């Protein structure tokens, strides 16, 4: 097959391309160009981020990689779509006191959406689209199923839960059966300079305020009883569960419990105030099933780095579910994603809209 591979300039996508080549496929490389914020100060010189000015270096690395192995190569302009979809969602959510996950939206709408679509519109002919994500896609009973990668601490299925059936039908994920160590070993065997390149640590390496483009707004830091403990320069500078850099002192560690955009307050409390045993998620996307009509035992991830934990999934309506955890969970953040699993299969997921005790 002719396979279009999304290349980031990193080790994972490079090895994914080489694995496909070894399997006898014709590989075409493509990198999405998303950086359009020239002039943002703190991002300059920052690396290990998906969004930033070092995109130029990544494109150069990907181009040289393709030249070395004889792969056709394209740079696909996704700047406007990325700004209108990913950055606008990021800004809206932060300024509503939520904690967004731009990587989830980027994957579903840009990397697996705009990139292959625009490449085809530009005349690139291919049969399937592939990336270097650590996850699997398999067909079962007429549906395309997303599964966790074999390496638990590297599994990236969480970031892909919003993919639609039509997208899953047309993608290949060559790295789902590998560990990161093995991928680096393969890269070294080919003499790739990126073999030991660090993974991206965040979606943006600079100050988030540059992307939010808002002025300082002084407000109060209060405890759960409303007592004023200090001040801040904008609630959007804080995230749920944050412990360091709060700007207030206490004999016992304090954590951000909630953010109130209407009063511009940052509410903090001790560790015991951070735990909840339920959440409500909406804006659902289902993969293994078309929907849910009864209470179901599942495992759930509420952040990408977490291992799935046991819970009951209770449908409230067509686009809203309640998740009741077997054990209390710390710092459930509105705006983040809750992804539901049946073993290693991704049932689906949604965006956390509320949390509280039941």
Secondary structure, DSSP 8 states (H G I E B T S, - for coil): -EEEEE--SSHHHHHHHHHHHHTT-EEEEEEEE----TT-STTTT--SEEESTTHHHHHHHHHHHHHHHT-EEEEEE-HHHHIIIIIHHHHHHHHTT----HHHHIIIIIIIIIHHHHHHHTT---SEEEE--SEEEEEETTEEEEEE-SSTTT--GGGGTT--HHHHHTEEETTTT--HHHHHHHHHHTT-GGGG-----EEESS-HHHHH------EEEEETT--EEEEES-GGG--TT--TT-S---SS--EEEEEETTTTEEEEE-GGGGEEEEEEEEEEEESSSS---S-EEEEEESSTTS--EEEEEEEEETTEEEEEEEEEEE---TTSEEEEEETTEEEEEEEEEEE---
